[in-house]
Amino acid sequence: MANALGYVTETKAGFEGTLAMMNLSASIRIEKNAEKAGDGQPDYRIFAGETSTEIGGGWMRKAKQSGRDYLSITLADPQIGPRKIFANLAPVKGKKGRHVILWNPRD
């Protein structure tokens, strides 16, 4: 079952919105990585809060069944917990430019 961790809206630089979990609520920015120099580096960098702390990265992927491009993100920060969170951005139906951060727990 997928869980919504927050919502973001498209901007010229990427996305902006809120990460909202049970023990954490923070504004986030997902920005294109202008310094990307190789495949191992993220296509996007994720920043949180007023201090713009970097908490993750995002990689463009292609869905196997539909062939659509999507953004796969990884979040890691002590406030989130001891494990990384793997999630995807999915468009919100009927809301152009709006996306939900969906977490699919692996265990």
Backbone hydrogen bonds, N-H to C=O, Kabsch-Sander energy under -0.5 kcal/mol:
donor,donor_aa,acceptor,acceptor_aa,energy
3,N,103,W,-2.5
5,L,3,N,-0.5
5,L,101,I,-3.2
6,G,101,I,-0.6
7,Y,18,T,-1.2
8,V,99,H,-2.6
9,T,16,E,-3.1
10,E,97,G,-2.9
11,T,14,G,-2.5
15,F,30,I,-2.4
16,E,9,T,-2.1
17,G,28,I,-2.2
18,T,7,Y,-2.3
19,L,26,A,-3.2
20,A,5,L,-3.3
20,A,18,T,-0.6
21,M,19,L,-0.5
21,M,24,L,-3.8
24,L,21,M,-0.7
26,A,19,L,-2.5
28,I,17,G,-2.5
29,R,47,F,-2.5
30,I,15,F,-2.8
31,E,29,R,-0.6
31,E,45,R,-2.7
32,K,13,A,-2.4
33,N,43,D,-3.0
34,A,32,K,-1.2
36,K,33,N,-1.5
41,Q,38,G,-1.3
43,D,58,G,-1.9
44,Y,58,G,-2.1
45,R,31,E,-2.8
46,I,56,G,-2.6
47,F,29,R,-2.8
48,A,53,T,-2.4
49,G,27,S,-2.7
52,S,49,G,-1.3
53,T,48,A,-1.9
55,I,46,I,-2.6
56,G,46,I,-1.1
57,G,74,T,-1.6
58,G,44,Y,-2.3
59,W,72,S,-3.0
61,R,70,Y,-2.9
63,A,68,R,-3.3
67,G,63,A,-1.5
70,Y,61,R,-2.4
71,L,89,L,-0.5
72,S,59,W,-2.8
72,S,70,Y,-0.6
73,I,71,L,-0.5
73,I,87,A,-3.0
74,T,57,G,-2.6
75,L,85,I,-2.7
76,A,55,I,-3.2
80,I,77,D,-1.3
81,G,77,D,-1.6
85,I,75,L,-2.7
86,F,84,K,-0.5
87,A,73,I,-2.7
88,N,102,L,-2.2
89,L,71,L,-2.2
90,A,88,N,-0.5
90,A,100,V,-2.3
92,V,98,R,-2.6
93,K,91,P,-0.6
95,K,92,V,-2.0
98,R,95,K,-2.1
99,H,8,V,-3.1
100,V,90,A,-3.0
101,I,6,G,-2.8
102,L,88,N,-3.1
102,L,100,V,-0.8
103,W,3,N,-2.8
103,W,101,I,-0.5
104,N,86,F,-0.8
